[in-house]
Amino acid sequence: MSAKGRFIMAVLMSSMMVLMVTLIATFLNLGLRTDFLRQWVRAYFVAWPVAATTAFLVMPFAQRTTGRILAMLEGGA
């Protein structure tokens, strides 16, 4: 996958994952308060750049490792 493709995939995947994780974590930590939405959005915008950068950097390793695991499971190793 090209660097541009990795970047787009990292942005999309991390955005969706961070959305759900910060939503649940914020709810569990604060409950439904009057400022819940503001606190959740704040958590999202802090966590998302970290997750996107991590996903972009880790994706090649994860793809290689996935290929190796699949090869072992399919008996091709």
Backbone torsions as a table, in degrees:
resi	resn	phi	psi	omega
1	MET	NA	139.9	-179.7
2	SER	-70.5	163.8	178.3
3	ALA	-61.4	-37.0	178.5
4	LYS	-64.3	-42.9	177.8
5	GLY	-64.2	-42.5	177.0
6	ARG	-61.4	-40.6	-179.8
7	PHE	-63.0	-48.4	-179.3
8	ILE	-62.9	-44.2	179.4
9	MET	-63.4	-42.8	179.6
10	ALA	-62.4	-41.6	179.5
11	VAL	-62.9	-48.5	-177.2
12	LEU	-67.1	-49.3	-177.9
13	MET	-63.7	-46.7	-177.6
14	SER	-67.2	-35.9	179.4
15	SER	-61.7	-46.7	-179.6
16	MET	-66.8	-41.7	-179.4
17	MET	-67.7	-44.2	-179.8
18	VAL	-65.6	-36.6	177.5
19	LEU	-55.9	-50.6	-177.7
20	MET	-69.5	-44.2	-177.0
21	VAL	-65.8	-44.8	179.7
22	THR	-68.9	-34.1	177.2
23	LEU	-62.0	-48.2	-178.8
24	ILE	-68.3	-45.1	-178.9
25	ALA	-64.4	-40.8	178.2
26	THR	-64.4	-43.4	178.3
27	PHE	-62.1	-46.1	-179.4
28	LEU	-64.2	-36.2	-177.8
29	ASN	-80.5	-35.5	-173.2
30	LEU	-112.7	-25.4	-171.1
31	GLY	75.4	-174.6	-179.6
32	LEU	-87.6	87.5	177.8
33	ARG	-96.4	173.7	179.7
34	THR	-66.5	-28.4	179.8
35	ASP	-101.9	20.3	-177.6
36	PHE	-56.1	-49.4	-176.7
37	LEU	-60.5	-43.8	179.2
38	ARG	-62.7	-43.3	-180.0
39	GLN	-67.0	-39.6	179.2
40	TRP	-65.7	-45.6	179.2
41	VAL	-61.7	-39.4	177.7
42	ARG	-61.5	-46.1	178.9
43	ALA	-62.2	-40.8	179.9
44	TYR	-60.7	-48.8	-175.8
45	PHE	-73.4	-16.3	171.6
46	VAL	-82.2	-43.5	-173.8
47	ALA	-79.3	-32.9	-172.0
48	TRP	-62.5	-46.4	178.9
49	PRO	-60.8	-35.1	177.8
50	VAL	-65.4	-46.0	-179.6
51	ALA	-66.0	-41.2	-179.7
52	ALA	-64.6	-43.7	178.9
53	THR	-64.0	-44.6	178.7
54	THR	-61.6	-45.9	179.8
55	ALA	-60.3	-42.8	-179.9
56	PHE	-62.3	-42.5	-177.0
57	LEU	-75.7	-33.4	-174.5
58	VAL	-87.6	-20.5	-173.0
59	MET	-54.5	-45.3	179.0
60	PRO	-59.6	-42.8	178.1
61	PHE	-62.8	-44.5	-179.4
62	ALA	-63.2	-38.5	178.8
63	GLN	-66.2	-44.6	178.2
64	ARG	-62.7	-45.3	-179.3
65	THR	-64.2	-40.4	176.6
66	THR	-60.7	-43.7	177.7
67	GLY	-60.2	-41.9	179.1
68	ARG	-66.6	-42.3	179.1
69	ILE	-63.8	-43.7	179.6
70	LEU	-63.8	-39.4	178.5
71	ALA	-63.0	-41.1	178.3
72	MET	-66.6	-42.5	-180.0
73	LEU	-66.0	-32.6	-179.7
74	GLU	-89.1	1.5	177.1
75	GLY	79.2	18.4	-178.2
76	GLY	-97.8	7.4	-176.3
77	ALA	-89.7	NA	NA
